[in-house]
Amino acid sequence: MAAIPQFSHRNKLQAAFFLVLAVAALIGLLEMSGVFSPYRLKTLDMLFRGVPLSPASPEVVVVAVDQPDLDFFKAQGVTWPWPRQVYAPIIEFCRRAGARAVIFDILFTEASSYGPEDDARLAQAVKESGLVVLPFFTSRDRKPPNPSEGDLLQKVGHSLSGLNPEVFPHYRSLITPVPPLLAAAATLGNVECRPDADGIYRRVPLVVPYKDLWLPFLSFAAFHHFQQPGALSFESGALVLSQTRLPLDSQGQFFLKFRGPTRSHRRFAAANVIKSEAQVRHGLAPVYPLADFAGKWVLVGLTAPGLLDLKASPVGAVYPGVEVHATLLDNLLQGDFLRQAPAAALWAWAAVLAAAAVLGVLFFPHLGFTLAALAVLVGLHLGLSILAFRLSWWADPVLPGAALALSFGLAAAYSYATEGRQKRFIRGMFGQYMSETVINHLLQHPEKLKLGGERRRVTLFFSDLAGFTTLSERLPPETVVGLLNDYLSRMTEIILQEEGTVDKFEGDAIMAFWGAPLDQEDQAVRACQAALSQTAALRELNREFAHQGLPELKLRIGIHTGEAIVGNLGSQKRFDYTVIGDTVNLASRLEGLNKFYATAIMASEVAVADCGGEIEFRELDLVAVKGREAPVRVFEVLAPKGKLTPAQAAVREDFIPGLELYRRGRFEAAAARFTHALSHFPEDGPAQVFLNRCREFQAAPPPPDWDTVFRPDAK
């Protein structure tokens, strides 16, 4: 038998050269396809959360309209939206204190419902102060002609060349403040900005094109007007203002350099600022000393959850929109900008990592050494990324990291693997709990599998049978096993038909997921379809059980979409392809929460949003879930799109306004709605639950700070 041929150093170098070229080509294709974009942004989020950030500027403060402020005015008979003259004392107090500017992140685009005098009083305060910056917003929709548009363009429009308007959305109209306020403002700024594809706000447009002019973002308009007036220009990927170069990305956006989570900038309560002005006028000591506002840039905005100006950011899932403007203004005042490393530098570093990985695998094939070398390269790569971030450079770690991982994988595959072994591995690992369609797709696209764990967006599915324990105690073990196998077989087949992955069985409980190992854009829809099909299948099973004199079983299902770690987890001898993380925990808890509402299928707000209208839902409640700081908005899964029964449609039509009345504390009116809902379907669990709550609150009203959140006393 001929000896196994060995590679010479020359052959290994040639192989390394072609492998690195292959890696470069693959990385280039992935980069052009946009595959890296969401992961690139997630790594930026991780840097913001994991690396110490620069302190917030003390010159920037926020006057917040929060829930206590709303409650304060409500107690005096003033409901939201407030009369506009309410804001005049805030402006006067800031002027009196010697503030640099007062920047409103509150729109005044419609005439005040309190009459023109209300607008006039605020306009007078705005004009007399000379400090106020007011917002407008650009719209992609075509609106009726706005007679104030010309005044706004003349006041804040800039002529710019060199910046490509095609990378921006096409804006068709302007929504401006009412004329008295527009005329009175020192300047105005745009507040329209869009999150990234994952719903997170990381960057803002300093200017946007409208007709032949460019309009400034709100806090940039304030900075330009009060701090660095002068002509704007665009040069080599930057907006130039006087001697300041403001870096823009390829989409004309400015990356925010966050200072920390919400409240990183000092916050003042709007009601207390108003009180302070009244106290100063009467010769009393104010709640807030005037010195707190001297020389400050004051942003006035909404932070109460019910006012719908809370956004997701890299530093927190709940980040008030006014703090986005505060962060930009902070960056501008401190001259501290997050710059993107040049693409050439990233590619050069990726080539170094790829070459090191390939040479290491080919020349030092021992597993221990290879893994150690890989760990060193990964550590070096991450360390340099963190160091660059500390120096205000975002050196994207994804592209070089992907090159490193791909080089290591290709070199290992070249040395040790064959296509046949790879296919047998895939079929052997996934054949028992994935559909044949998914298996065949994986065999054609094995690159979609990743050894170890990876963070992916997945949809988790938990189901459990209520009443099965009682049933099992009444029957012989052999009968119980037969019934359980029949049930699990039917339910598993439904999951596989929807191309889901069955993770595990625990007694009568099933855990499954969608979105891994393959990307499934409609993963949440598939999970909901599977849940609805399972409830239908259980009804058929219950009819069979009834003929056998067995009690009815009820199915409870929880569904949640989010990021989780997916992969092969376990020991070297035994491992499972599974999912771990908070997404798993929440889906499990949603399954258990069904019992509090007598529902069968409960889904999270994220899963509902991902369904994109393909499934009919009913909002149920805000629920405090163990292990989560913020309450979770939960929904009942009702039917596929357009397939509601008449009873379901009628119940939902009464339930939704009833829920809104309940949250507003109008329990008598809410109870009437829920009672009417029950007239359509007397067995509707959620309507009965909320009717009981309304009666309880009518007898014993909730405290003034009631937040409407349900706090269960069990899982």
C-alpha positions as CSV (number, residue, x, y, z in Angstrom):
1,M,0.0,0.0,0.0
2,A,1.4,3.3,-0.9
3,A,2.2,5.7,1.8
4,I,-0.1,8.6,2.5
5,P,1.3,11.6,0.7
6,Q,2.5,14.4,2.9
7,F,2.5,18.1,2.0
8,S,5.8,19.8,1.7
9,H,6.2,23.3,3.1
10,R,5.9,24.7,-0.4
11,N,2.6,22.9,-1.0
12,K,1.3,24.1,2.3
13,L,2.2,27.7,1.4
14,Q,0.5,27.3,-2.0
15,A,-2.6,25.9,-0.3
16,A,-2.5,28.7,2.3
17,F,-2.3,31.3,-0.5
18,F,-5.4,30.0,-2.3
19,L,-7.3,29.5,0.9
20,V,-6.7,33.1,1.9
21,L,-7.8,34.2,-1.6
22,A,-10.9,32.0,-1.2
23,V,-11.6,33.6,2.1
24,A,-11.2,37.1,0.7
25,A,-13.6,36.3,-2.1
26,L,-16.2,34.8,0.3
27,I,-15.9,37.7,2.7
28,G,-16.2,40.1,-0.2
29,L,-19.4,38.5,-1.4
30,L,-20.9,38.4,2.1
31,E,-20.0,42.1,2.6
32,M,-21.7,43.0,-0.7
33,S,-24.8,41.0,0.2
34,G,-25.2,42.9,3.4
35,V,-24.9,39.8,5.6
36,F,-22.6,41.4,8.0
37,S,-24.6,44.6,8.6
38,P,-26.8,43.5,11.5
39,Y,-24.0,41.7,13.2
40,R,-21.7,44.7,12.7
41,L,-24.2,47.0,14.5
42,K,-24.7,44.4,17.3
43,T,-21.0,44.5,18.0
44,L,-21.2,48.3,18.2
45,D,-23.9,47.8,20.8
46,M,-21.7,45.4,22.7
47,L,-18.9,47.9,22.8
48,F,-21.2,50.6,24.1
49,R,-22.4,48.2,26.8
50,G,-19.1,46.6,27.7
51,V,-16.5,49.4,27.4
52,P,-16.3,52.4,29.8
53,L,-17.8,55.4,28.1
54,S,-16.8,59.1,28.2
55,P,-18.7,61.1,30.8
56,A,-21.7,63.1,29.8
57,S,-21.3,66.9,29.4
58,P,-22.6,68.8,32.4
59,E,-23.6,71.6,30.0
60,V,-26.5,69.5,28.6
61,V,-29.5,69.0,30.7
62,V,-33.0,67.6,30.1
63,V,-36.4,68.9,31.3
64,A,-38.5,65.8,31.2
65,V,-42.3,65.5,31.0
66,D,-42.5,62.2,32.9
67,Q,-45.4,60.4,34.5
68,P,-45.3,62.3,37.8
69,D,-45.6,65.5,35.9
70,L,-48.6,64.2,34.0
71,D,-50.1,63.1,37.3
72,F,-49.4,66.5,38.9
73,F,-51.3,68.4,36.3
74,K,-54.0,65.8,36.0
75,A,-54.7,66.3,39.8
76,Q,-55.3,70.0,38.9
77,G,-57.7,69.1,36.1
78,V,-55.2,69.6,33.3
79,T,-54.9,66.5,31.0
80,W,-52.5,65.7,28.2
81,P,-51.8,67.4,25.9
82,W,-51.2,70.4,28.1
83,P,-52.1,73.9,27.2
84,R,-49.1,75.4,25.4
85,Q,-48.8,78.3,27.8
86,V,-47.8,75.7,30.4
87,Y,-44.4,75.6,28.7
88,A,-43.9,79.4,28.9
89,P,-42.6,79.3,32.6
90,I,-40.0,76.8,31.6
91,I,-38.7,79.1,28.9
92,E,-38.8,82.1,31.3
93,F,-37.0,80.2,34.0
94,C,-34.3,79.2,31.6
95,R,-33.9,82.7,30.3
96,R,-33.8,84.1,33.8
97,A,-31.1,81.6,34.7
98,G,-28.9,82.4,31.7
99,A,-29.3,79.2,29.8
100,R,-27.6,79.0,26.4
101,A,-30.6,77.5,24.5
102,V,-33.9,75.9,25.1
103,I,-34.5,73.0,22.6
104,F,-38.0,71.5,22.4
105,D,-38.5,67.9,21.3
106,I,-42.2,68.4,21.5
107,L,-44.2,69.1,18.3
108,F,-46.5,72.0,18.0
109,T,-47.7,71.3,14.5
110,E,-51.4,71.7,15.1
111,A,-53.3,74.7,16.5
112,S,-53.8,74.4,20.2
113,S,-57.1,72.9,21.2
114,Y,-57.3,75.7,23.9
115,G,-57.6,78.4,21.2
116,P,-55.3,80.8,19.4
117,E,-54.6,82.7,22.6
118,D,-52.8,79.7,23.9
119,D,-50.4,79.6,20.9
120,A,-50.0,83.3,21.1
121,R,-48.8,83.2,24.8
122,L,-46.3,80.5,24.1
123,A,-45.1,82.3,21.0
124,Q,-44.6,85.5,23.0
125,A,-42.4,83.6,25.5
126,V,-40.5,82.0,22.7
127,K,-39.8,85.3,20.9
128,E,-38.9,87.3,24.1
129,S,-36.4,84.7,25.2
130,G,-34.5,84.5,21.9
131,L,-33.3,81.1,23.1
132,V,-35.9,78.6,21.8
133,V,-35.3,76.0,19.1
134,L,-38.5,74.3,17.9
135,P,-39.0,71.0,16.0
136,F,-40.5,70.2,12.6
137,F,-40.4,67.0,10.8
138,T,-40.0,65.8,7.2
139,S,-42.5,63.4,5.8
140,R,-42.3,60.8,3.1
141,D,-46.0,61.2,2.5
142,R,-47.5,63.8,0.2
143,K,-49.4,66.2,2.3
144,P,-51.6,69.2,1.4
145,P,-49.5,72.4,0.6
146,N,-48.2,73.9,3.8
147,P,-48.2,77.7,3.6
148,S,-45.5,77.9,6.2
149,E,-43.1,75.8,4.3
150,G,-41.4,78.7,2.5
151,D,-40.9,80.6,5.8
152,L,-39.2,77.5,7.3
153,L,-37.0,76.9,4.3
154,Q,-35.9,80.5,4.3
155,K,-35.1,80.3,8.0
156,V,-33.2,77.1,8.2
157,G,-32.5,75.8,4.7
158,H,-28.9,75.4,3.6
159,S,-27.3,75.0,0.1
160,L,-24.9,72.1,0.1
161,S,-22.9,70.3,-2.6
162,G,-21.0,67.1,-2.6
163,L,-23.5,65.1,-0.4
164,N,-25.6,62.7,-2.4
165,P,-29.3,63.2,-1.7
166,E,-30.0,59.7,-3.2
167,V,-28.8,58.0,-0.1
168,F,-31.5,59.7,1.9
169,P,-35.3,59.0,1.9
170,H,-37.3,61.1,-0.5
171,Y,-39.2,63.6,1.6
172,R,-42.4,64.9,0.0
173,S,-43.6,67.4,2.6
174,L,-42.8,69.4,5.8
175,I,-44.8,69.4,9.0
176,T,-44.0,72.7,10.6
177,P,-45.0,74.4,13.9
178,V,-48.0,76.7,13.8
179,P,-47.1,80.0,12.2
180,P,-46.9,82.1,15.4
181,L,-44.4,79.7,16.9
182,L,-42.4,79.2,13.6
183,A,-42.0,83.0,13.4
184,A,-41.0,83.3,17.1
185,A,-38.4,80.5,17.2
186,A,-34.7,81.4,17.2
187,T,-34.2,78.5,14.8
188,L,-35.8,75.1,14.0
189,G,-34.6,71.6,13.5
190,N,-35.9,68.3,12.0
191,V,-36.8,65.5,14.4
192,E,-37.4,62.8,11.8
193,C,-34.9,60.0,12.0
194,R,-35.2,56.2,11.5
195,P,-33.8,53.3,13.5
196,D,-31.7,50.7,12.0
197,A,-33.3,47.5,10.6
198,D,-33.3,45.9,14.1
199,G,-35.3,48.8,15.6
200,I,-32.3,50.4,17.4
201,Y,-31.4,54.1,17.1
202,R,-27.6,54.4,16.7
203,R,-27.2,57.3,14.2
204,V,-29.0,60.4,13.0
205,P,-29.0,62.6,9.9
206,L,-27.3,65.9,10.7
207,V,-29.0,67.3,7.5
208,V,-31.6,65.9,5.1
209,P,-32.4,67.0,1.6
210,Y,-35.7,68.7,0.9
211,K,-36.2,70.1,-2.6
212,D,-33.0,72.0,-3.4
213,L,-32.0,72.7,0.2
214,W,-30.7,70.8,3.2
215,L,-32.5,70.9,6.6
216,P,-30.7,70.5,9.9
217,F,-31.4,68.0,12.7
218,L,-32.9,69.5,15.9
219,S,-29.9,69.6,18.2
220,F,-27.5,70.2,15.3
221,A,-29.6,73.3,14.4
222,A,-29.2,74.6,18.0
223,F,-25.4,74.0,17.9
224,H,-25.1,75.7,14.6
225,H,-27.2,78.7,15.5
226,F,-25.9,79.4,19.1
227,Q,-22.4,77.9,19.1
228,Q,-20.8,77.7,15.7
229,P,-22.7,79.8,13.1
230,G,-21.4,79.9,9.6
231,A,-21.6,78.2,6.3
232,L,-21.9,74.4,6.0
233,S,-20.0,72.3,3.4
234,F,-19.3,68.7,2.7
235,E,-15.8,67.3,2.2
236,S,-14.6,63.7,1.9
237,G,-17.2,62.0,4.0
238,A,-17.7,64.8,6.6
239,L,-20.0,67.7,7.1
240,V,-17.8,70.8,7.8
241,L,-18.9,73.5,10.1
242,S,-16.4,76.3,10.6
243,Q,-13.3,74.3,11.7
244,T,-15.2,71.2,12.9
245,R,-15.4,68.1,10.7
246,L,-18.4,65.9,11.5
247,P,-17.9,62.4,10.2
248,L,-20.7,60.8,8.2
249,D,-21.2,57.2,7.1
250,S,-22.0,56.1,3.5
251,Q,-25.7,56.8,4.2
252,G,-25.0,60.4,5.3
253,Q,-25.6,59.5,8.9
254,F,-23.8,60.6,12.0
255,F,-23.1,57.8,14.6
256,L,-23.9,58.9,18.1
257,K,-21.3,58.4,20.8
258,F,-23.5,57.5,23.7
259,R,-22.5,58.5,27.2
260,G,-24.4,55.7,29.0
261,P,-27.9,54.6,29.7
262,T,-30.9,56.9,30.1
263,R,-30.5,59.7,32.6
264,S,-26.8,60.0,31.8
265,H,-27.5,63.7,31.4
266,R,-28.9,65.5,34.4
267,R,-32.7,65.4,34.3
268,F,-35.2,67.9,35.8
269,A,-38.9,67.4,36.2
270,A,-41.0,69.7,34.1
271,A,-43.6,70.4,36.8
272,N,-40.8,71.4,39.2
273,V,-39.3,73.8,36.7
274,I,-42.7,75.4,36.3
275,K,-43.1,75.6,40.1
276,S,-39.6,77.1,40.4
277,E,-40.5,80.0,38.0
278,A,-43.6,80.7,40.0
279,Q,-41.6,80.7,43.2
280,V,-39.0,83.0,41.9
281,R,-41.7,85.5,40.7
282,H,-43.1,85.5,44.3
283,G,-39.7,85.9,45.9
284,L,-39.6,82.4,47.2
285,A,-36.7,79.9,47.0
286,P,-37.3,77.7,43.9
287,V,-37.3,73.9,43.8
288,Y,-34.3,74.1,41.4
289,P,-31.7,76.9,41.9
290,L,-31.2,79.2,39.0
291,A,-27.6,78.2,39.0
292,D,-28.5,74.7,37.8
293,F,-29.6,76.2,34.5
294,A,-26.9,78.9,34.1
295,G,-25.0,78.4,30.8
296,K,-26.8,75.1,30.1
297,W,-28.2,73.7,26.9
298,V,-31.7,72.7,28.0
299,L,-33.7,70.1,26.1
300,V,-37.4,69.7,26.8
301,G,-39.0,66.4,25.9
302,L,-41.2,63.5,26.8
303,T,-40.1,60.6,29.0
304,A,-43.4,59.2,30.2
305,P,-44.0,55.7,28.8
306,G,-47.6,56.6,27.7
307,L,-46.4,59.5,25.5
308,L,-44.8,57.1,23.0
309,D,-41.4,58.7,22.6
310,L,-39.3,55.9,24.0
311,K,-36.8,54.3,21.7
312,A,-34.4,51.3,21.7
313,S,-30.7,52.3,21.8
314,P,-27.4,50.4,22.2
315,V,-27.3,51.4,25.9
316,G,-30.8,50.5,26.8
317,A,-34.1,49.1,25.4
318,V,-35.9,52.2,26.8
319,Y,-34.2,55.4,25.8
320,P,-36.3,58.7,25.5
321,G,-36.2,60.4,22.2
322,V,-35.1,63.7,23.8
323,E,-32.0,62.0,25.0
324,V,-31.1,61.1,21.4
325,H,-31.0,64.8,20.8
326,A,-29.1,65.4,24.1
327,T,-26.5,62.8,23.1
328,L,-25.9,64.5,19.7
329,L,-25.6,67.9,21.3
330,D,-23.2,66.5,23.9
331,N,-21.0,65.0,21.1
332,L,-21.0,68.3,19.2
333,L,-20.2,70.4,22.3
334,Q,-17.3,68.1,23.4
335,G,-16.0,67.6,19.9
336,D,-16.1,63.9,20.6
337,F,-17.2,61.9,17.6
338,L,-17.3,58.2,16.8
339,R,-15.3,57.8,13.5
340,Q,-15.4,54.6,11.4
341,A,-12.0,53.0,10.6
342,P,-11.2,53.1,6.9
343,A,-12.3,50.0,4.9
344,A,-8.7,49.5,3.6
345,A,-7.4,49.2,7.2
346,L,-10.1,46.6,8.0
347,W,-9.4,44.5,5.0
348,A,-5.6,44.7,5.7
349,W,-6.2,43.5,9.2
350,A,-8.6,40.8,8.0
351,A,-5.9,39.5,5.6
352,V,-3.4,39.3,8.5
353,L,-5.8,37.3,10.6
354,A,-6.8,35.0,7.8
355,A,-3.2,34.3,6.8
356,A,-2.3,33.6,10.5
357,A,-5.2,31.2,10.9
358,V,-4.6,29.3,7.7
359,L,-0.8,29.0,8.3
360,G,-1.5,27.9,11.9
361,V,-3.9,25.1,10.9
362,L,-1.8,23.8,8.0
363,F,1.6,24.0,9.6
364,F,0.6,23.1,13.2
365,P,-2.3,20.6,12.9
366,H,-2.3,19.6,16.6
367,L,-5.7,20.5,18.0
368,G,-4.4,22.0,21.3
369,F,-1.9,24.3,19.5
370,T,-4.4,25.3,16.9
371,L,-7.1,26.2,19.4
372,A,-4.5,28.1,21.5
373,A,-3.4,30.1,18.5
374,L,-7.0,30.8,17.5
375,A,-7.7,32.0,21.1
376,V,-4.7,34.4,20.9
377,L,-5.8,35.7,17.5
378,V,-9.3,36.2,18.7
379,G,-8.1,37.9,21.9
380,L,-5.8,40.2,19.9
381,H,-8.5,41.1,17.5
382,L,-11.0,41.9,20.2
383,G,-8.4,43.8,22.2
384,L,-7.5,46.0,19.3
385,S,-11.2,46.7,18.6
386,I,-11.8,47.7,22.2
387,L,-8.7,49.9,22.2
388,A,-9.8,51.6,19.0
389,F,-13.2,52.2,20.5
390,R,-11.7,53.9,23.5
391,L,-9.9,56.2,21.1
392,S,-13.2,57.1,19.4
393,W,-12.7,54.8,16.4
394,W,-15.1,52.1,15.5
395,A,-12.9,49.5,14.0
396,D,-15.6,47.1,12.9
397,P,-14.7,43.7,14.3
398,V,-17.1,41.7,12.2
399,L,-15.4,41.6,8.9
400,P,-11.9,40.7,10.2
401,G,-13.5,38.4,12.7
402,A,-15.5,36.6,10.0
403,A,-12.3,36.3,7.9
404,L,-10.6,34.7,10.9
405,A,-13.4,32.3,11.5
406,L,-13.8,31.5,7.9
407,S,-10.1,31.0,7.4
408,F,-9.9,28.7,10.3
409,G,-12.9,26.7,9.1
410,L,-11.7,26.4,5.5
411,A,-8.3,25.3,6.6
412,A,-9.6,22.8,9.0
413,A,-12.1,21.5,6.3
414,Y,-9.3,21.3,3.7
415,S,-7.1,19.3,6.1
416,Y,-9.6,17.0,7.9
417,A,-13.0,16.9,6.3
418,T,-14.6,15.5,3.2
419,E,-18.0,16.3,1.7
420,G,-19.3,12.9,2.4
421,R,-18.4,13.0,6.1
422,Q,-20.0,16.4,6.3
423,K,-23.3,15.2,4.9
424,R,-23.4,12.2,7.1
425,F,-22.6,14.4,10.1
426,I,-25.5,16.8,9.2
427,R,-28.0,14.0,8.6
428,G,-27.0,12.1,11.7
429,M,-27.2,15.2,14.0
430,F,-30.4,16.8,12.7
431,G,-32.4,13.9,11.1
432,Q,-34.5,13.1,14.2
433,Y,-35.7,16.6,15.0
434,M,-35.7,18.6,11.7
435,S,-37.9,18.2,8.7
436,E,-36.6,16.6,5.6
437,T,-36.9,19.9,3.8
438,V,-34.6,21.6,6.3
439,I,-32.1,18.6,6.2
440,N,-31.9,18.7,2.4
441,H,-31.4,22.5,2.5
442,L,-28.6,22.1,5.0
443,L,-26.9,19.4,2.9
444,Q,-26.9,21.9,-0.1
445,H,-25.8,24.8,2.1
446,P,-23.6,23.5,4.9
447,E,-22.1,26.9,5.4
448,K,-25.2,27.9,7.2
449,L,-24.2,25.6,10.1
450,K,-21.8,26.9,12.7
451,L,-20.1,24.7,15.2
452,G,-20.4,25.8,18.8
453,G,-22.8,28.5,19.8
454,E,-23.9,31.6,17.9
455,R,-26.3,34.4,18.7
456,R,-29.3,34.4,16.4
457,R,-32.7,35.8,16.2
458,V,-35.1,32.9,16.9
459,T,-38.7,32.2,17.8
460,L,-39.2,29.9,20.8
461,F,-42.2,27.7,21.3
462,F,-43.2,26.1,24.6
463,S,-46.3,23.9,25.0
464,D,-47.7,22.0,28.0
465,L,-50.8,20.0,28.6
466,A,-53.0,21.2,31.5
467,G,-54.7,18.2,33.2
468,F,-52.4,15.5,31.9
469,T,-51.0,14.7,35.4
470,T,-54.6,14.1,36.6
471,L,-55.3,11.9,33.6
472,S,-52.1,9.8,34.1
473,E,-53.1,9.0,37.7
474,R,-56.3,7.5,36.5
475,L,-54.9,5.2,33.8
476,P,-52.5,2.3,33.7
477,P,-48.9,3.2,32.8
478,E,-49.1,1.4,29.5
479,T,-52.2,3.4,28.5
480,V,-50.6,6.7,29.6
481,V,-47.4,6.0,27.5
482,G,-49.5,5.2,24.5
483,L,-51.7,8.3,24.8
484,L,-48.6,10.5,25.3
485,N,-46.8,9.0,22.3
486,D,-49.8,9.6,20.1
487,Y,-50.1,13.2,21.3
488,L,-46.4,13.9,20.9
489,S,-46.3,12.3,17.5
490,R,-49.1,14.5,16.2
491,M,-47.8,17.7,17.7
492,T,-44.2,17.0,16.4
493,E,-45.5,16.4,12.9
494,I,-47.2,19.8,13.0
495,I,-43.9,21.5,14.1
496,L,-41.9,19.7,11.3
497,Q,-44.6,20.7,8.7
498,E,-43.9,24.3,9.6
499,E,-40.1,23.6,9.3
500,G,-39.5,24.1,13.0
501,T,-36.8,22.3,15.1
502,V,-38.0,20.2,18.0
503,D,-35.5,20.8,20.8
504,K,-36.7,18.5,23.5
505,F,-39.6,16.7,25.2
506,E,-40.2,16.9,29.0
507,G,-43.1,14.6,29.8
508,D,-46.0,16.1,27.9
509,A,-44.2,19.4,27.3
510,I,-42.5,20.4,24.0
511,M,-39.8,22.9,23.3
512,A,-39.3,23.9,19.7
513,F,-37.8,26.8,17.8
514,W,-37.6,28.5,14.4
515,G,-34.8,30.6,12.9
516,A,-31.9,28.2,13.4
517,P,-30.0,26.7,11.9
518,L,-31.6,28.3,8.8
519,D,-32.7,31.9,8.6
520,Q,-36.5,32.1,8.4
521,E,-37.9,35.6,7.8
522,D,-41.4,34.3,8.7
523,Q,-40.2,32.3,11.7
524,A,-42.8,34.0,14.1
525,V,-45.6,33.3,11.6
526,R,-44.6,29.6,11.4
527,A,-44.5,29.3,15.2
528,C,-48.0,30.8,15.5
529,Q,-49.4,28.6,12.6
530,A,-48.0,25.6,14.4
531,A,-49.6,26.6,17.7
532,L,-53.0,27.1,16.0
533,S,-52.7,23.8,14.2
534,Q,-51.8,22.0,17.5
535,T,-54.9,23.4,19.3
536,A,-57.0,22.2,16.4
537,A,-55.4,18.8,16.5
538,L,-56.0,18.6,20.3
539,R,-59.7,19.3,19.8
540,E,-59.8,16.2,17.6
541,L,-57.8,14.2,20.2
542,N,-60.2,15.3,22.9
543,R,-63.1,14.0,20.8
544,E,-61.4,10.6,20.7
545,F,-60.7,10.8,24.5
546,A,-64.4,11.6,25.1
547,H,-65.5,8.4,23.4
548,Q,-63.1,6.6,25.8
549,G,-64.5,8.3,28.8
550,L,-61.4,10.4,29.4
551,P,-61.4,14.0,30.5
552,E,-60.7,16.9,28.2
553,L,-57.1,18.1,28.0
554,K,-56.1,21.8,27.5
555,L,-53.0,23.0,25.7
556,R,-51.0,26.0,26.8
557,I,-48.4,27.5,24.4
558,G,-46.0,30.4,24.8
559,I,-44.2,32.1,21.9
560,H,-41.5,34.7,21.9
561,T,-39.0,36.1,19.3
562,G,-35.6,37.4,20.2
563,E,-31.9,36.8,20.3
564,A,-30.6,33.6,21.9
565,I,-27.5,31.5,21.8
566,V,-28.0,28.5,19.4
567,G,-25.7,25.7,18.8
568,N,-24.2,22.4,19.9
569,L,-24.0,22.5,23.6
570,G,-22.8,19.8,26.0
571,S,-19.8,17.6,26.6
572,Q,-17.5,16.0,24.0
573,K,-19.4,12.7,24.3
574,R,-22.9,14.0,24.5
575,F,-24.3,17.3,23.2
576,D,-27.5,18.7,21.8
577,Y,-28.3,21.3,19.2
578,T,-30.3,23.6,21.5
579,V,-31.1,27.2,22.4
580,I,-30.3,29.0,25.6
581,G,-30.8,32.6,26.8
582,D,-33.4,35.0,28.1
583,T,-35.6,34.5,25.0
584,V,-36.0,30.8,26.0
585,N,-37.0,31.8,29.6
586,L,-39.5,34.3,28.5
587,A,-41.2,31.9,26.1
588,S,-41.5,29.4,28.9
589,R,-43.0,31.9,31.2
590,L,-45.5,33.0,28.6
591,E,-46.7,29.4,28.4
592,G,-47.3,29.4,32.1
593,L,-49.1,32.8,32.0
594,N,-51.9,31.4,29.9
595,K,-53.5,30.0,33.1
596,F,-54.1,33.5,34.5
597,Y,-56.2,34.4,31.4
598,A,-57.7,31.1,30.5
599,T,-56.0,31.3,27.1
600,A,-54.3,28.7,24.9
601,I,-51.7,30.6,23.0
602,M,-49.8,33.6,24.3
603,A,-47.2,35.6,22.3
604,S,-44.9,38.4,23.1
605,E,-45.1,41.9,21.5
606,V,-41.8,41.1,19.6
607,A,-43.3,37.9,18.1
608,V,-46.5,39.8,17.2
609,A,-44.6,42.5,15.4
610,D,-42.5,40.0,13.5
611,C,-45.7,38.3,12.2
612,G,-46.3,41.5,10.1
613,G,-50.1,41.2,10.1
614,E,-50.2,37.5,8.9
615,I,-51.7,36.4,12.2
616,E,-54.8,37.7,14.1
617,F,-54.0,38.7,17.7
618,R,-55.6,40.2,20.7
619,E,-53.6,42.3,23.1
620,L,-54.0,40.9,26.6
621,D,-52.0,42.8,29.2
622,L,-48.7,44.3,30.5
623,V,-47.2,41.6,32.7
624,A,-44.2,41.7,35.1
625,V,-42.1,38.7,34.3
626,K,-39.5,37.3,36.7
627,G,-36.0,38.2,35.7
628,R,-37.0,41.2,33.5
629,E,-37.0,44.9,34.7
630,A,-39.5,46.1,32.1
631,P,-43.0,44.7,31.8
632,V,-43.8,42.5,28.8
633,R,-46.8,43.3,26.6
634,V,-48.5,40.0,25.8
635,F,-51.1,39.0,23.1
636,E,-53.4,36.0,22.5
637,V,-52.9,34.2,19.2
638,L,-56.4,33.9,17.6
639,A,-56.3,32.8,14.0
640,P,-54.5,33.1,10.7
641,K,-55.0,36.5,8.9
642,G,-58.6,36.9,7.9
643,K,-59.8,33.7,9.6
644,L,-61.4,35.0,12.8
645,T,-64.7,33.5,13.7
646,P,-67.6,35.9,14.1
647,A,-67.5,35.4,17.8
648,Q,-63.8,36.1,18.0
649,A,-64.1,39.2,15.9
650,A,-67.0,40.5,18.1
651,V,-65.2,39.7,21.3
652,R,-62.1,41.5,20.2
653,E,-64.0,44.5,19.0
654,D,-65.3,45.0,22.6
655,F,-62.2,43.8,24.4
656,I,-59.6,46.2,22.9
657,P,-61.5,49.4,23.9
658,G,-62.3,47.8,27.2
659,L,-58.6,47.2,27.9
660,E,-57.9,50.9,27.0
661,L,-60.6,52.0,29.4
662,Y,-59.2,49.7,32.1
663,R,-55.7,51.1,31.8
664,R,-57.1,54.7,32.1
665,G,-58.8,53.7,35.3
666,R,-62.3,53.9,33.9
667,F,-63.4,50.6,35.5
668,E,-67.1,51.0,35.2
669,A,-67.0,51.7,31.5
670,A,-64.4,49.0,31.0
671,A,-66.6,46.5,32.8
672,A,-69.5,47.3,30.5
673,R,-67.2,46.6,27.5
674,F,-66.1,43.3,28.9
675,T,-69.6,42.3,29.8
676,H,-70.7,43.0,26.2
677,A,-67.8,40.9,25.0
678,L,-68.9,38.0,27.1
679,S,-72.4,38.3,25.6
680,H,-70.8,37.2,22.3
681,F,-68.9,34.3,23.8
682,P,-69.6,33.7,27.5
683,E,-66.6,31.4,27.9
684,D,-64.0,34.0,26.8
685,G,-61.3,33.8,29.5
686,P,-59.6,37.2,29.1
687,A,-62.9,39.2,29.1
688,Q,-64.0,37.4,32.3
689,V,-60.6,38.0,33.9
690,F,-60.7,41.7,33.2
691,L,-64.3,42.0,34.2
692,N,-63.4,40.5,37.6
693,R,-60.5,42.9,37.9
694,C,-62.7,45.9,37.2
695,R,-65.2,44.8,39.8
696,E,-62.3,44.5,42.3
697,F,-60.9,47.9,41.5
698,Q,-64.4,49.4,41.7
699,A,-64.6,48.1,45.2
700,A,-61.1,48.9,46.1
701,P,-59.5,51.4,43.7
702,P,-55.8,51.0,42.8
703,P,-53.2,53.4,44.3
704,P,-52.5,56.7,42.4
705,D,-49.3,55.4,41.0
706,W,-50.9,52.3,39.6
707,D,-49.0,51.3,36.4
708,T,-51.6,48.8,35.1
709,V,-48.9,46.1,35.1
710,F,-50.1,42.6,36.2
711,R,-47.8,40.9,38.7
712,P,-48.5,37.2,38.9
713,D,-47.7,35.4,42.1
714,A,-46.5,32.3,40.2
715,K,-44.7,31.3,37.0
